[in-house]
Amino acid sequence: MADKYTKKETDYSRGHRDSHCGRLGAWDDGYCKYYIGTEHTGKCKIVEGTINAIYWCNKFEKVRK
């Protein structure tokens, strides 16, 4: 995929315990496989812009351990 989705296209918004972008300590089991970054901010492989680890979008796909 050459282009990334916009945050608006993916309903990028506040996540919850079972679905959020990045690893967050106590919320360690619900993060997305597309997230690249730290516990605070990073990037996404498929959504453009800076990504907040505690957020979520409709392209969320839980990482498989």
N, C-alpha and C positions, 0 to 999 in steps of 0.2 A: 504494500500500500504506500504510494508516494505521498499522498496528502493525509493529514490527520483530521479527525472530527473536531468541530468546535465544541466548547463547553455547553453552549446553548443547545446544540444538536443532541447532546448526550444527557441532558438534565443534570449536569454537574451541580451537586448540592451536598449538604451536610449528610454524612454517613451515619452508621450505627454499629453496634458491637459486632454483628456478623457480616457487615459489608462496608468496607472503607478502603481507600486507596493504599495506604502504606502501613508498615508495621508500627504498632503503638503500644509497646510494653504489655499491659494487661489485656489489650485487645489483639493480641498477637495472632489469633487464628482466623481473622476475617479479612485479611488483606488481599489485594488484587495482583494477579500475575503480570499485569502490564505496567505497574508502578516501578519507577527507577528513582531512588533517592534515599533521603534520610527519614528519621522519625518525624520530621517537621515539614519539609517541603522537598519537592523533586520534580520529575518529569514523568510523562506517560508515553508509552510506545505508540498509542493510538489516538490520544487527545492532545490538542495543542496547548501551549502555554505552561506556566508554572502550576504545579498541582499540590494542593494541601493534603497531607497524608490522612487527615481525618474526614475528608470528603469522599464522595461516591459518584458514580454515573451509571447510566443504563447499559454500558458496555462492560460492567464489572464481571470479572471471572475469577473466582476464588483460587488462590494458589493451591496447588496440590503438593502435599509434603511427602 
